[in-house]
Amino acid sequence: MTSARSSSRAAGGSGPVHRAVRGLGRALHLPFTGTARGIRKATHAHGAGESGLGKLIELHAVNGAGDVMITIALASTVFFSVPTDEARGRVALYLGITMAPFTILAPVVGPLLDRLPHGRRAAMAASMLARALLAIVLSGAVISGGVELYPAALGVLVASKAYGVVRSAVVPRLLPPRFSLVKANSRVTLGGLLATGVAAPVGAGLQILGPRWPLYGAFVIFISGMVLSFQLPHKVDSAKGEAKALLAADEQHLHGPHKETTKQKRPGLRTVGPAVTHALFVNASQRCLSGFLIFFLAFLLREHPMPGQSAAVSLSIVGISAGVGNALGTAVGAWLKSRAPEIIIVTVVAAVLGVAITAALFFSAALTACLAAVAGFAQALSKLSLDALIQRDVPEEVRNSAFARSETLLQMAWVLGGAIGIALPLNGALGLGVAAAIVGTGWLTTVRGLLAAARHGGQARSRVA
């Protein structure tokens, strides 16, 4: 009897304690579950949840967070840890060792992925796993300074581009009703940018603990990305409806001397028509401008920071300006009404050219930050429009190849701009004059072709912008 009462009291006593513990657990868990529900509601809005685009947005956010962790670790090792003159040499060596092989490997990625129409989720998962393992390799290299740093960094770059090629190619399969391609691309890219903005300060905090810690964070993030890749809808892997076609969409898109030879052999990207080729060239000039500004301003502001500011603060101001501009451009693309992608490119690049000329003539810290913001805005919208044109004009069977070739060209343009920025004397007015020349070359040589393509554009325009 006494024993029974003791058991009853023990059970009754554990009840309030158990409820209190559960209540505390729910209170601590609520900020995370509430945030997760808010993110899921935003990414799955307007039919994106039903079509599967929402899951791709979340996967791309994880991809962006992992990449920025690796970038923080490598930047601290290659750029910030040594004096300016030595940093120039190390950055040039890094670009040469990693980018030269990349230009050979990247064009192979697209055709290889073209042969895996039923393995796109697995391809994205493999990209995530490869970067997770390479992050562990880099975590040892950043401490020892061993030569494995460069091949591992190259592997990260190739795996990242492979993911990007597949991601761009599957967006049309996950397009919700009444969604344009530019809008869908914008939503995906915006998710990556927001995740990058959240992960960057976290990575900086981990860097304070030691150069390995951001790479450990990248490992965890990429492993979660591998799991998320397999949660994409099965239709991503379906080849249903894929055209057994050449790279050109149809005869009306073929122009120039390649028109007659197209039926005899598989054409190259240049035969897709003027819209894609002009958009690709002007995007290459934008990417060249980006690489130039990153490296030129990084070294310029280390030696000649903004008035009253340290070099770190000066770099942060310009970097934040570029990031805000890029995010704003992506957000505008997400809510933009139907417009021809060609018109979008012509308009935003004209704005960059005007600001670059003004900044070169009246060089100042404020105009430099303004140029970084406008260039980021224009690059985001231009790239979204280029992706939409490729998705519109290139058959799905060979779309991976088209994206791989375009990404290779854009990456080479970025490296070229970076090389110019590293080699140029640290004179602000001269540097921004070169920046204006870079963007002007791309815009002036393509504006007429883009406007003409907009007037005689593709049949699927209503779903493109």
ZIQUI-V894741 format. One record per helix or strand. SS is the DSSP state (~ for helix, > for strand). FROM is the first residue (numbers start at 0). TO is the last residue. If there is no record, write none. Layout:
# ZIQUI-V894741
<<SS,FROM,TO> <SS,FROM,TO>>
This chain:
# ZIQUI-V894741
<<~,1,42> <~,44,50> <~,52,77> <~,83,113> <~,119,143> <~,147,173> <~,180,208> <~,212,228> <~,233,236> <~,250,252> <~,255,257> <~,268,271> <~,273,302> <~,310,334> <~,340,360> <~,364,392> <~,395,422> <~,427,443> <~,446,454> <~,460,462>>
